[in-house]
Amino acid sequence: MSEYVFQPLLSFNARCFWQFSEESISPGQLLASRGELVKPIWVEFNDWNGDDGWLMSGRDYRPEEIQSFLHDNLPLFGPRQRIYCEYFWFGTYRIGELYAYEIRPAYAGINVHRWPQLEYVLDISRGGYLGMYPTDTPAGKSPLQVPPRVELGMLDPAPSLHINVPGGDVNVDSEGLLFRYRKGKVTPLWTLEGFDPNDLQNGDIRTGLELFGPTGRVTRRLIESGRAYLNGTRGQRGRLAIQVVNATVPPHPALSGNVDRALGPQGR
């Protein structure tokens, strides 16, 4: 097999959580936790606090800061369409026995009718921050079937030092098949160590996963200026936990012009 093959029936929408422990936790612990074990992961657009598009984990803002969600109806500025996303679409690709994912905001929950306002794809800035980049590449498009992108680099949310992380953070396959096929392609692909996308059901919970970025580095959680970012090179190690909201979610039907396809709340 010479290229990634998109697997629409293995793609899914999920809520994501940062898990502080590097061990697996039970589904009950995930759902019952009030911040001791996990923190929710989200992204917002059209915000007011400078965190537009960055993947955040927990509300680690300083108490004196006014958070963006308080400004939605600020009289001096008028109404605006701040978009808060807590659901993510995992577009599943397969090459041989390996799986990789493009990760985008999901058209689900309160955002089910926001097409095409959520056409972003998860990538990494020059400083290692995980952020949603605008994209005109259709979801589910094999990265080997489109021209290479121009690497402009996403500005970091705050000044950062580039520190080489000691060994142990790089996926054992980062210099192998997955990494080679991703490098220089349009759609960034991520891997979930310890996760099998087969036979997923709505409501399934998976904990103790490791999220590896397009360059093979494991994701970390970085507290900076009172905010909790996800970063590919700096911060504290942990794990990813996911709760499948909708299994079997192909790309949004508008991508193919099949507007009559009734995906309802699970249409990406």
C-alpha positions as protocol buffer text, in pm:
chain_id: "A"
residue {
  index: 1
  type: MET
  ca { x: 0 y: 0 z: 0 }
}
residue {
  index: 2
  type: SER
  ca { x: 156 y: 324 z: -114 }
}
residue {
  index: 3
  type: GLU
  ca { x: -62 y: 588 z: 48 }
}
residue {
  index: 4
  type: TYR
  ca { x: -302 y: 661 z: 326 }
}
residue {
  index: 5
  type: VAL
  ca { x: -657 y: 549 z: 256 }
}
residue {
  index: 6
  type: PHE
  ca { x: -933 y: 754 z: 417 }
}
residue {
  index: 7
  type: GLN
  ca { x: -1173 y: 547 z: 628 }
}
residue {
  index: 8
  type: PRO
  ca { x: -1502 y: 741 z: 658 }
}
residue {
  index: 9
  type: LEU
  ca { x: -1677 y: 465 z: 851 }
}
residue {
  index: 10
  type: LEU
  ca { x: -1400 y: 468 z: 1113 }
}
residue {
  index: 11
  type: SER
  ca { x: -1410 y: 846 z: 1156 }
}
residue {
  index: 12
  type: PHE
  ca { x: -1583 y: 988 z: 1462 }
}
residue {
  index: 13
  type: ASN
  ca { x: -1668 y: 1289 z: 1678 }
}
residue {
  index: 14
  type: ALA
  ca { x: -1542 y: 1300 z: 2035 }
}
residue {
  index: 15
  type: ARG
  ca { x: -1501 y: 1511 z: 2344 }
}
residue {
  index: 16
  type: CYS
  ca { x: -1138 y: 1521 z: 2454 }
}
residue {
  index: 17
  type: PHE
  ca { x: -982 y: 1551 z: 2799 }
}
residue {
  index: 18
  type: TRP
  ca { x: -631 y: 1605 z: 2926 }
}
residue {
  index: 19
  type: GLN
  ca { x: -553 y: 1327 z: 3172 }
}
residue {
  index: 20
  type: PHE
  ca { x: -290 y: 1416 z: 3432 }
}
residue {
  index: 21
  type: SER
  ca { x: -206 y: 1058 z: 3519 }
}
residue {
  index: 22
  type: GLU
  ca { x: -1 y: 858 z: 3273 }
}
residue {
  index: 23
  type: GLU
  ca { x: -198 y: 549 z: 3373 }
}
residue {
  index: 24
  type: SER
  ca { x: -536 y: 451 z: 3238 }
}
residue {
  index: 25
  type: ILE
  ca { x: -837 y: 560 z: 3441 }
}
residue {
  index: 26
  type: SER
  ca { x: -1184 y: 409 z: 3439 }
}
residue {
  index: 27
  type: PRO
  ca { x: -1476 y: 565 z: 3247 }
}
residue {
  index: 28
  type: GLY
  ca { x: -1641 y: 629 z: 3582 }
}
residue {
  index: 29
  type: GLN
  ca { x: -1339 y: 824 z: 3705 }
}
residue {
  index: 30
  type: LEU
  ca { x: -1338 y: 1032 z: 3388 }
}
residue {
  index: 31
  type: LEU
  ca { x: -1705 y: 1127 z: 3416 }
}
residue {
  index: 32
  type: ALA
  ca { x: -1692 y: 1188 z: 3792 }
}
residue {
  index: 33
  type: SER
  ca { x: -1371 y: 1393 z: 3796 }
}
residue {
  index: 34
  type: ARG
  ca { x: -1401 y: 1762 z: 3882 }
}
residue {
  index: 35
  type: GLY
  ca { x: -1054 y: 1856 z: 3769 }
}
residue {
  index: 36
  type: GLU
  ca { x: -840 y: 1634 z: 3988 }
}
residue {
  index: 37
  type: LEU
  ca { x: -782 y: 1371 z: 3720 }
}
residue {
  index: 38
  type: VAL
  ca { x: -876 y: 1537 z: 3390 }
}
residue {
  index: 39
  type: LYS
  ca { x: -938 y: 1875 z: 3230 }
}
residue {
  index: 40
  type: PRO
  ca { x: -1161 y: 1933 z: 2926 }
}
residue {
  index: 41
  type: ILE
  ca { x: -1001 y: 2033 z: 2596 }
}
residue {
  index: 42
  type: TRP
  ca { x: -1162 y: 2297 z: 2377 }
}
residue {
  index: 43
  type: VAL
  ca { x: -1095 y: 2561 z: 2112 }
}
residue {
  index: 44
  type: GLU
  ca { x: -1268 y: 2890 z: 2045 }
}
residue {
  index: 45
  type: PHE
  ca { x: -1284 y: 3129 z: 1752 }
}
residue {
  index: 46
  type: ASN
  ca { x: -1362 y: 3501 z: 1732 }
}
residue {
  index: 47
  type: ASP
  ca { x: -1265 y: 3547 z: 2094 }
}
residue {
  index: 48
  type: TRP
  ca { x: -1141 y: 3851 z: 2283 }
}
residue {
  index: 49
  type: ASN
  ca { x: -852 y: 3720 z: 2490 }
}
residue {
  index: 50
  type: GLY
  ca { x: -589 y: 3633 z: 2229 }
}
residue {
  index: 51
  type: ASP
  ca { x: -645 y: 3258 z: 2247 }
}
residue {
  index: 52
  type: ASP
  ca { x: -837 y: 3237 z: 1922 }
}
residue {
  index: 53
  type: GLY
  ca { x: -771 y: 2900 z: 1760 }
}
residue {
  index: 54
  type: TRP
  ca { x: -539 y: 2755 z: 2023 }
}
residue {
  index: 55
  type: LEU
  ca { x: -618 y: 2419 z: 2179 }
}
residue {
  index: 56
  type: MET
  ca { x: -678 y: 2480 z: 2549 }
}
residue {
  index: 57
  type: SER
  ca { x: -703 y: 2242 z: 2844 }
}
residue {
  index: 58
  type: GLY
  ca { x: -885 y: 2360 z: 3153 }
}
residue {
  index: 59
  type: ARG
  ca { x: -971 y: 2715 z: 3250 }
}
residue {
  index: 60
  type: ASP
  ca { x: -639 y: 2816 z: 3404 }
}
residue {
  index: 61
  type: TYR
  ca { x: -694 y: 3191 z: 3374 }
}
residue {
  index: 62
  type: ARG
  ca { x: -586 y: 3436 z: 3641 }
}
residue {
  index: 63
  type: PRO
  ca { x: -891 y: 3543 z: 3850 }
}
residue {
  index: 64
  type: GLU
  ca { x: -847 y: 3910 z: 3754 }
}
residue {
  index: 65
  type: GLU
  ca { x: -872 y: 3833 z: 3384 }
}
residue {
  index: 66
  type: ILE
  ca { x: -1205 y: 3879 z: 3209 }
}
residue {
  index: 67
  type: GLN
  ca { x: -1264 y: 3567 z: 3004 }
}
residue {
  index: 68
  type: SER
  ca { x: -1386 y: 3594 z: 2650 }
}
residue {
  index: 69
  type: PHE
  ca { x: -1719 y: 3422 z: 2709 }
}
residue {
  index: 70
  type: LEU
  ca { x: -1825 y: 3721 z: 2926 }
}
residue {
  index: 71
  type: HIS
  ca { x: -1800 y: 3955 z: 2628 }
}
residue {
  index: 72
  type: ASP
  ca { x: -2045 y: 3794 z: 2390 }
}
residue {
  index: 73
  type: ASN
  ca { x: -2297 y: 4075 z: 2436 }
}
residue {
  index: 74
  type: LEU
  ca { x: -2072 y: 4366 z: 2531 }
}
residue {
  index: 75
  type: PRO
  ca { x: -2280 y: 4678 z: 2445 }
}
residue {
  index: 76
  type: LEU
  ca { x: -1993 y: 4889 z: 2311 }
}
residue {
  index: 77
  type: PHE
  ca { x: -1898 y: 4623 z: 2059 }
}
residue {
  index: 78
  type: GLY
  ca { x: -2240 y: 4484 z: 1971 }
}
residue {
  index: 79
  type: PRO
  ca { x: -2332 y: 4118 z: 1925 }
}
residue {
  index: 80
  type: ARG
  ca { x: -2080 y: 3880 z: 1778 }
}
residue {
  index: 81
  type: GLN
  ca { x: -2060 y: 3514 z: 1690 }
}
residue {
  index: 82
  type: ARG
  ca { x: -1802 y: 3374 z: 1927 }
}
residue {
  index: 83
  type: ILE
  ca { x: -1766 y: 3003 z: 1850 }
}
residue {
  index: 84
  type: TYR
  ca { x: -1686 y: 2761 z: 2130 }
}
residue {
  index: 85
  type: CYS
  ca { x: -1596 y: 2405 z: 2024 }
}
residue {
  index: 86
  type: GLU
  ca { x: -1579 y: 2114 z: 2266 }
}
residue {
  index: 87
  type: TYR
  ca { x: -1629 y: 1840 z: 2005 }
}
residue {
  index: 88
  type: PHE
  ca { x: -1360 y: 1731 z: 1760 }
}
residue {
  index: 89
  type: TRP
  ca { x: -1379 y: 1530 z: 1440 }
}
residue {
  index: 90
  type: PHE
  ca { x: -1119 y: 1257 z: 1397 }
}
residue {
  index: 91
  type: GLY
  ca { x: -1088 y: 1172 z: 1029 }
}
residue {
  index: 92
  type: THR
  ca { x: -935 y: 827 z: 1020 }
}
residue {
  index: 93
  type: TYR
  ca { x: -671 y: 716 z: 765 }
}
residue {
  index: 94
  type: ARG
  ca { x: -517 y: 375 z: 729 }
}
residue {
  index: 95
  type: ILE
  ca { x: -190 y: 264 z: 578 }
}
residue {
  index: 96
  type: GLY
  ca { x: -123 y: -105 z: 620 }
}
residue {
  index: 97
  type: GLU
  ca { x: -202 y: -186 z: 982 }
}
residue {
  index: 98
  type: LEU
  ca { x: -137 y: 170 z: 1102 }
}
residue {
  index: 99
  type: TYR
  ca { x: -394 y: 443 z: 1168 }
}
residue {
  index: 100
  type: ALA
  ca { x: -357 y: 819 z: 1165 }
}
residue {
  index: 101
  type: TYR
  ca { x: -604 y: 1106 z: 1208 }
}
residue {
  index: 102
  type: GLU
  ca { x: -674 y: 1454 z: 1083 }
}
residue {
  index: 103
  type: ILE
  ca { x: -835 y: 1647 z: 1366 }
}
residue {
  index: 104
  type: ARG
  ca { x: -1084 y: 1928 z: 1308 }
}
residue {
  index: 105
  type: PRO
  ca { x: -1359 y: 2108 z: 1501 }
}
residue {
  index: 106
  type: ALA
  ca { x: -1675 y: 1898 z: 1470 }
}
residue {
  index: 107
  type: TYR
  ca { x: -2003 y: 2020 z: 1330 }
}
residue {
  index: 108
  type: ALA
  ca { x: -2182 y: 1880 z: 1632 }
}
residue {
  index: 109
  type: GLY
  ca { x: -2366 y: 1997 z: 1942 }
}
residue {
  index: 110
  type: ILE
  ca { x: -2429 y: 2371 z: 1936 }
}
residue {
  index: 111
  type: ASN
  ca { x: -2221 y: 2400 z: 1618 }
}
residue {
  index: 112
  type: VAL
  ca { x: -2406 y: 2146 z: 1407 }
}
residue {
  index: 113
  type: HIS
  ca { x: -2538 y: 2417 z: 1168 }
}
residue {
  index: 114
  type: ARG
  ca { x: -2226 y: 2633 z: 1146 }
}
residue {
  index: 115
  type: TRP
  ca { x: -2098 y: 2503 z: 812 }
}
residue {
  index: 116
  type: PRO
  ca { x: -1859 y: 2628 z: 673 }
}
residue {
  index: 117
  type: GLN
  ca { x: -1738 y: 2836 z: 969 }
}
residue {
  index: 118
  type: LEU
  ca { x: -1533 y: 2553 z: 1120 }
}
residue {
  index: 119
  type: GLU
  ca { x: -1306 y: 2469 z: 830 }
}
residue {
  index: 120
  type: TYR
  ca { x: -989 y: 2439 z: 1036 }
}
residue {
  index: 121
  type: VAL
  ca { x: -740 y: 2159 z: 1084 }
}
residue {
  index: 122
  type: LEU
  ca { x: -516 y: 2090 z: 1384 }
}
residue {
  index: 123
  type: ASP
  ca { x: -147 y: 2164 z: 1334 }
}
residue {
  index: 124
  type: ILE
  ca { x: 153 y: 2286 z: 1536 }
}
residue {
  index: 125
  type: SER
  ca { x: 304 y: 2635 z: 1549 }
}
residue {
  index: 126
  type: ARG
  ca { x: 674 y: 2708 z: 1526 }
}
residue {
  index: 127
  type: GLY
  ca { x: 686 y: 2716 z: 1908 }
}
residue {
  index: 128
  type: GLY
  ca { x: 511 y: 2382 z: 1939 }
}
residue {
  index: 129
  type: TYR
  ca { x: 161 y: 2507 z: 2029 }
}
residue {
  index: 130
  type: LEU
  ca { x: -134 y: 2306 z: 1902 }
}
residue {
  index: 131
  type: GLY
  ca { x: -372 y: 2528 z: 1707 }
}
residue {
  index: 132
  type: MET
  ca { x: -645 y: 2515 z: 1447 }
}
residue {
  index: 133
  type: TYR
  ca { x: -530 y: 2646 z: 1109 }
}
residue {
  index: 134
  type: PRO
  ca { x: -779 y: 2767 z: 846 }
}
residue {
  index: 135
  type: THR
  ca { x: -783 y: 2525 z: 554 }
}
residue {
  index: 136
  type: ASP
  ca { x: -942 y: 2494 z: 212 }
}
residue {
  index: 137
  type: THR
  ca { x: -844 y: 2127 z: 186 }
}
residue {
  index: 138
  type: PRO
  ca { x: -1162 y: 1917 z: 205 }
}
residue {
  index: 139
  type: ALA
  ca { x: -1189 y: 1689 z: 505 }
}
residue {
  index: 140
  type: GLY
  ca { x: -1102 y: 1332 z: 422 }
}
residue {
  index: 141
  type: LYS
  ca { x: -871 y: 1424 z: 136 }
}
residue {
  index: 142
  type: SER
  ca { x: -570 y: 1195 z: 132 }
}
residue {
  index: 143
  type: PRO
  ca { x: -256 y: 1399 z: 205 }
}
residue {
  index: 144
  type: LEU
  ca { x: -82 y: 1228 z: -87 }
}
residue {
  index: 145
  type: GLN
  ca { x: -342 y: 1347 z: -337 }
}
residue {
  index: 146
  type: VAL
  ca { x: -295 y: 1721 z: -291 }
}
residue {
  index: 147
  type: PRO
  ca { x: 1 y: 1955 z: -358 }
}
residue {
  index: 148
  type: PRO
  ca { x: 241 y: 2036 z: -70 }
}
residue {
  index: 149
  type: ARG
  ca { x: 144 y: 2345 z: 128 }
}
residue {
  index: 150
  type: VAL
  ca { x: 355 y: 2656 z: 176 }
}
residue {
  index: 151
  type: GLU
  ca { x: 488 y: 2654 z: 533 }
}
residue {
  index: 152
  type: LEU
  ca { x: 426 y: 3004 z: 669 }
}
residue {
  index: 153
  type: GLY
  ca { x: 421 y: 2903 z: 1034 }
}
residue {
  index: 154
  type: MET
  ca { x: 150 y: 2996 z: 1283 }
}
residue {
  index: 155
  type: LEU
  ca { x: 249 y: 3267 z: 1529 }
}
residue {
  index: 156
  type: ASP
  ca { x: 272 y: 3152 z: 1887 }
}
residue {
  index: 157
  type: PRO
  ca { x: 28 y: 3284 z: 2150 }
}
residue {
  index: 158
  type: ALA
  ca { x: 319 y: 3401 z: 2365 }
}
residue {
  index: 159
  type: PRO
  ca { x: 699 y: 3429 z: 2335 }
}
residue {
  index: 160
  type: SER
  ca { x: 857 y: 3091 z: 2385 }
}
residue {
  index: 161
  type: LEU
  ca { x: 1196 y: 2932 z: 2417 }
}
residue {
  index: 162
  type: HIS
  ca { x: 1280 y: 2644 z: 2190 }
}
residue {
  index: 163
  type: ILE
  ca { x: 1407 y: 2371 z: 2421 }
}
residue {
  index: 164
  type: ASN
  ca { x: 1517 y: 2032 z: 2303 }
}
residue {
  index: 165
  type: VAL
  ca { x: 1321 y: 1767 z: 2491 }
}
residue {
  index: 166
  type: PRO
  ca { x: 1524 y: 1463 z: 2604 }
}
residue {
  index: 167
  type: GLY
  ca { x: 1459 y: 1125 z: 2450 }
}
residue {
  index: 168
  type: GLY
  ca { x: 1146 y: 930 z: 2524 }
}
residue {
  index: 169
  type: ASP
  ca { x: 898 y: 1181 z: 2378 }
}
residue {
  index: 170
  type: VAL
  ca { x: 919 y: 1066 z: 2019 }
}
residue {
  index: 171
  type: ASN
  ca { x: 697 y: 794 z: 1877 }
}
residue {
  index: 172
  type: VAL
  ca { x: 904 y: 487 z: 1789 }
}
residue {
  index: 173
  type: ASP
  ca { x: 761 y: 514 z: 1438 }
}
residue {
  index: 174
  type: SER
  ca { x: 831 y: 888 z: 1399 }
}
residue {
  index: 175
  type: GLU
  ca { x: 1116 y: 827 z: 1156 }
}
residue {
  index: 176
  type: GLY
  ca { x: 929 y: 546 z: 988 }
}
residue {
  index: 177
  type: LEU
  ca { x: 626 y: 510 z: 769 }
}
residue {
  index: 178
  type: LEU
  ca { x: 385 y: 750 z: 939 }
}
residue {
  index: 179
  type: PHE
  ca { x: 632 y: 1034 z: 965 }
}
residue {
  index: 180
  type: ARG
  ca { x: 763 y: 1002 z: 610 }
}
residue {
  index: 181
  type: TYR
  ca { x: 417 y: 1003 z: 459 }
}
residue {
  index: 182
  type: ARG
  ca { x: 309 y: 1308 z: 660 }
}
residue {
  index: 183
  type: LYS
  ca { x: 615 y: 1526 z: 604 }
}
residue {
  index: 184
  type: GLY
  ca { x: 547 y: 1816 z: 369 }
}
residue {
  index: 185
  type: LYS
  ca { x: 187 y: 1722 z: 300 }
}
residue {
  index: 186
  type: VAL
  ca { x: -120 y: 1942 z: 325 }
}
residue {
  index: 187
  type: THR
  ca { x: -322 y: 1760 z: 589 }
}
residue {
  index: 188
  type: PRO
  ca { x: -136 y: 1718 z: 920 }
}
residue {
  index: 189
  type: LEU
  ca { x: -188 y: 1369 z: 1056 }
}
residue {
  index: 190
  type: TRP
  ca { x: -179 y: 1265 z: 1421 }
}
residue {
  index: 191
  type: THR
  ca { x: -148 y: 928 z: 1588 }
}
residue {
  index: 192
  type: LEU
  ca { x: -316 y: 795 z: 1903 }
}
residue {
  index: 193
  type: GLU
  ca { x: -96 y: 542 z: 2076 }
}
residue {
  index: 194
  type: GLY
  ca { x: -306 y: 274 z: 2243 }
}
residue {
  index: 195
  type: PHE
  ca { x: -621 y: 338 z: 2040 }
}
residue {
  index: 196
  type: ASP
  ca { x: -805 y: 116 z: 1791 }
}
residue {
  index: 197
  type: PRO
  ca { x: -1079 y: 293 z: 1590 }
}
residue {
  index: 198
  type: ASN
  ca { x: -1253 y: -31 z: 1492 }
}
residue {
  index: 199
  type: ASP
  ca { x: -1596 y: -114 z: 1638 }
}
residue {
  index: 200
  type: LEU
  ca { x: -1646 y: 222 z: 1809 }
}
residue {
  index: 201
  type: GLN
  ca { x: -1990 y: 289 z: 1957 }
}
residue {
  index: 202
  type: ASN
  ca { x: -2156 y: 612 z: 2065 }
}
residue {
  index: 203
  type: GLY
  ca { x: -2057 y: 685 z: 2424 }
}
residue {
  index: 204
  type: ASP
  ca { x: -1739 y: 475 z: 2422 }
}
residue {
  index: 205
  type: ILE
  ca { x: -1465 y: 608 z: 2648 }
}
residue {
  index: 206
  type: ARG
  ca { x: -1094 y: 550 z: 2601 }
}
residue {
  index: 207
  type: THR
  ca { x: -834 y: 672 z: 2851 }
}
residue {
  index: 208
  type: GLY
  ca { x: -456 y: 657 z: 2888 }
}
residue {
  index: 209
  type: LEU
  ca { x: -389 y: 746 z: 2522 }
}
residue {
  index: 210
  type: GLU
  ca { x: -84 y: 930 z: 2391 }
}
residue {
  index: 211
  type: LEU
  ca { x: -132 y: 1190 z: 2118 }
}
residue {
  index: 212
  type: PHE
  ca { x: 166 y: 1216 z: 1883 }
}
residue {
  index: 213
  type: GLY
  ca { x: 195 y: 1513 z: 1649 }
}
residue {
  index: 214
  type: PRO
  ca { x: 279 y: 1524 z: 1279 }
}
residue {
  index: 215
  type: THR
  ca { x: 652 y: 1526 z: 1355 }
}
residue {
  index: 216
  type: GLY
  ca { x: 626 y: 1234 z: 1597 }
}
residue {
  index: 217
  type: ARG
  ca { x: 650 y: 1422 z: 1928 }
}
residue {
  index: 218
  type: VAL
  ca { x: 414 y: 1345 z: 2213 }
}
residue {
  index: 219
  type: THR
  ca { x: 172 y: 1617 z: 2323 }
}
residue {
  index: 220
  type: ARG
  ca { x: 224 y: 1797 z: 2655 }
}
residue {
  index: 221
  type: ARG
  ca { x: 28 y: 2046 z: 2867 }
}
residue {
  index: 222
  type: LEU
  ca { x: 191 y: 2385 z: 2917 }
}
residue {
  index: 223
  type: ILE
  ca { x: 82 y: 2649 z: 3170 }
}
residue {
  index: 224
  type: GLU
  ca { x: 190 y: 2989 z: 3040 }
}
residue {
  index: 225
  type: SER
  ca { x: 65 y: 3331 z: 3157 }
}
residue {
  index: 226
  type: GLY
  ca { x: -205 y: 3155 z: 3354 }
}
residue {
  index: 227
  type: ARG
  ca { x: -341 y: 2968 z: 3053 }
}
residue {
  index: 228
  type: ALA
  ca { x: -323 y: 2597 z: 2980 }
}
residue {
  index: 229
  type: TYR
  ca { x: -210 y: 2523 z: 2624 }
}
residue {
  index: 230
  type: LEU
  ca { x: -130 y: 2195 z: 2455 }
}
residue {
  index: 231
  type: ASN
  ca { x: 223 y: 2193 z: 2320 }
}
residue {
  index: 232
  type: GLY
  ca { x: 434 y: 1947 z: 2127 }
}
residue {
  index: 233
  type: THR
  ca { x: 771 y: 2028 z: 2283 }
}
residue {
  index: 234
  type: ARG
  ca { x: 725 y: 2183 z: 2630 }
}
residue {
  index: 235
  type: GLY
  ca { x: 516 y: 2128 z: 2939 }
}
residue {
  index: 236
  type: GLN
  ca { x: 409 y: 1838 z: 3157 }
}
residue {
  index: 237
  type: ARG
  ca { x: 346 y: 1497 z: 3015 }
}
residue {
  index: 238
  type: GLY
  ca { x: 11 y: 1329 z: 3057 }
}
residue {
  index: 239
  type: ARG
  ca { x: -239 y: 1135 z: 2852 }
}
residue {
  index: 240
  type: LEU
  ca { x: -544 y: 1194 z: 2637 }
}
residue {
  index: 241
  type: ALA
  ca { x: -890 y: 1061 z: 2719 }
}
residue {
  index: 242
  type: ILE
  ca { x: -1173 y: 1069 z: 2469 }
}
residue {
  index: 243
  type: GLN
  ca { x: -1548 y: 1017 z: 2486 }
}
residue {
  index: 244
  type: VAL
  ca { x: -1697 y: 919 z: 2151 }
}
residue {
  index: 245
  type: VAL
  ca { x: -2001 y: 1135 z: 2085 }
}
residue {
  index: 246
  type: ASN
  ca { x: -2084 y: 1003 z: 1738 }
}
residue {
  index: 247
  type: ALA
  ca { x: -1927 y: 701 z: 1573 }
}
residue {
  index: 248
  type: THR
  ca { x: -1909 y: 660 z: 1194 }
}
residue {
  index: 249
  type: VAL
  ca { x: -1899 y: 1027 z: 1092 }
}
residue {
  index: 250
  type: PRO
  ca { x: -1795 y: 1091 z: 728 }
}
residue {
  index: 251
  type: PRO
  ca { x: -1695 y: 1443 z: 617 }
}
residue {
  index: 252
  type: HIS
  ca { x: -1967 y: 1706 z: 620 }
}
residue {
  index: 253
  type: PRO
  ca { x: -2219 y: 1633 z: 341 }
}
residue {
  index: 254
  type: ALA
  ca { x: -2176 y: 1983 z: 197 }
}
residue {
  index: 255
  type: LEU
  ca { x: -1826 y: 1882 z: 88 }
}
residue {
  index: 256
  type: SER
  ca { x: -1965 y: 1650 z: -176 }
}
residue {
  index: 257
  type: GLY
  ca { x: -2275 y: 1853 z: -252 }
}
residue {
  index: 258
  type: ASN
  ca { x: -2489 y: 1578 z: -103 }
}
residue {
  index: 259
  type: VAL
  ca { x: -2693 y: 1820 z: 106 }
}
residue {
  index: 260
  type: ASP
  ca { x: -2978 y: 1574 z: 141 }
}
residue {
  index: 261
  type: ARG
  ca { x: -2772 y: 1331 z: 342 }
}
residue {
  index: 262
  type: ALA
  ca { x: -2924 y: 1333 z: 689 }
}
residue {
  index: 263
  type: LEU
  ca { x: -2634 y: 1314 z: 932 }
}
residue {
  index: 264
  type: GLY
  ca { x: -2812 y: 1527 z: 1190 }
}
residue {
  index: 265
  type: PRO
  ca { x: -2602 y: 1606 z: 1497 }
}
residue {
  index: 266
  type: GLN
  ca { x: -2328 y: 1368 z: 1387 }
}
residue {
  index: 267
  type: GLY
  ca { x: -2255 y: 1536 z: 1053 }
}
residue {
  index: 268
  type: ARG
  ca { x: -1898 y: 1646 z: 1110 }
}
